[in-house]
Amino acid sequence: MDVQRYISSGIIENHVIGLVSEAEHREMEAAIRQHPEVKAAVDAVQQDLEKYVMMLAKKPPVDLKKQILERLKDDTAAEEPVTPIAQPVASDEEIPVIDYTPQTPVSPLKIWQYAAAAAFTLLVASVVMNIAYYTKYNDSQNQYASLQNNQASFTTEKDSLSAQLNHAREELKMMKDPAFKWIKMLGTPKHQGIIATICWNPESKATFILAQKLPEPPPDMQYQLWAIVNGKCIDAGVFATGELATAMQKVKDVVTAQAFAVTLEKKGGSPSPTLDQMFVAGKVAG
């Protein structure tokens, strides 16, 4: 049973007002016993209806009782008395049959007035309950949307933390792997005090850079790594700074190298290094 759909179907309001069939009444009683949510919804509708009735209640006039008694007295005087009518009998031994049929039937106008009043009361109660439940429905929808947004935010944060954890594990693995060589590149005379570190595996050719203290480049410029072999600079790829400066960044694989250097080039890299823009350099030990 879909409890929420059952609650929003409108059967609870009809049950409280008394507009359900006998079968629906039995079904509602069973649902109330089996599902606490249904019972809570029924209690809420009854409370809302009571609050509405109390809100619209007016103190009766002081002389209301007197007016009702006078009206009943007038109606009684105006109505014709019910006269028993003896039916003809077939013999002296038969008991007379008395007809007690009222000679003055109830006025159709009064019946219509009672029916109209009852219908109006039910209509007002239905409107009030619909408004109350529509408001609750909107509140529930807003809470649901807020929970979904929070869940999406938590999921994004979880994925980010998982990626950082995996990255940290990979860095730790490289630090423990004796196949990797660590080359510290120090600042050139024009750029004293800056540092970058290369993590290079001559066997797998995998190369990483840690741009610890490189200054942030201009928007249209980018740092580029070079592997130096016999005085020749071989492009090893560009890399980022900023938030990524404290993380190992994968660059191009380097087959062989005697030294590494970093220059500042136009965004996207250059086929040859701009030597007067060299920031750090370091030799490979051994």
VENSULDA-V946206 format. One record per backbone hydrogen bond with DSSP energy under -1.0 kcal/mol. NH is the residue of the N-H (numbers start at 0). CO is the residue of the C=O. If there is no record, write none. Layout:
NH | CO
NH | CO
This chain:
2 | 0
5 | 1
6 | 2
7 | 3
13 | 9
14 | 10
15 | 11
16 | 12
17 | 13
18 | 13
24 | 20
25 | 21
26 | 22
27 | 23
28 | 24
29 | 25
30 | 26
31 | 27
32 | 28
33 | 29
34 | 30
38 | 34
39 | 35
40 | 36
41 | 37
42 | 38
43 | 39
44 | 40
45 | 41
46 | 42
47 | 43
48 | 44
49 | 45
50 | 46
51 | 47
52 | 48
53 | 49
54 | 50
55 | 51
56 | 52
63 | 60
66 | 62
67 | 63
68 | 64
69 | 65
70 | 66
71 | 67
72 | 68
73 | 69
74 | 70
75 | 71
76 | 72
77 | 73
78 | 74
84 | 98
86 | 96
98 | 84
110 | 106
111 | 107
112 | 108
113 | 109
114 | 110
115 | 111
116 | 112
117 | 113
118 | 114
119 | 115
120 | 116
121 | 117
122 | 118
123 | 119
124 | 120
125 | 121
126 | 122
127 | 123
128 | 124
129 | 125
130 | 126
131 | 127
132 | 128
133 | 129
134 | 130
135 | 131
136 | 132
137 | 133
138 | 134
139 | 135
140 | 136
141 | 137
142 | 138
143 | 139
144 | 140
145 | 141
146 | 142
147 | 143
148 | 144
149 | 145
150 | 146
151 | 147
152 | 148
153 | 149
154 | 150
155 | 151
156 | 152
157 | 153
158 | 154
159 | 155
160 | 156
161 | 157
162 | 158
163 | 159
164 | 160
165 | 161
166 | 162
167 | 163
168 | 164
169 | 165
170 | 166
171 | 167
172 | 168
173 | 169
174 | 170
175 | 171
179 | 176
180 | 199
182 | 197
184 | 195
185 | 280
186 | 193
187 | 278
190 | 187
193 | 190
195 | 184
196 | 209
197 | 182
198 | 207
199 | 180
200 | 205
204 | 200
207 | 198
208 | 248
209 | 196
211 | 209
212 | 194
220 | 217
221 | 264
223 | 262
224 | 236
225 | 260
226 | 233
227 | 258
228 | 231
231 | 228
233 | 226
235 | 224
238 | 222
243 | 240
244 | 241
246 | 243
248 | 208
250 | 206
251 | 235
253 | 204
257 | 227
258 | 227
259 | 281
260 | 225
261 | 279
262 | 223
263 | 276
264 | 221
266 | 219
268 | 265
276 | 273
277 | 274
278 | 261
279 | 261
280 | 185
281 | 259
283 | 257
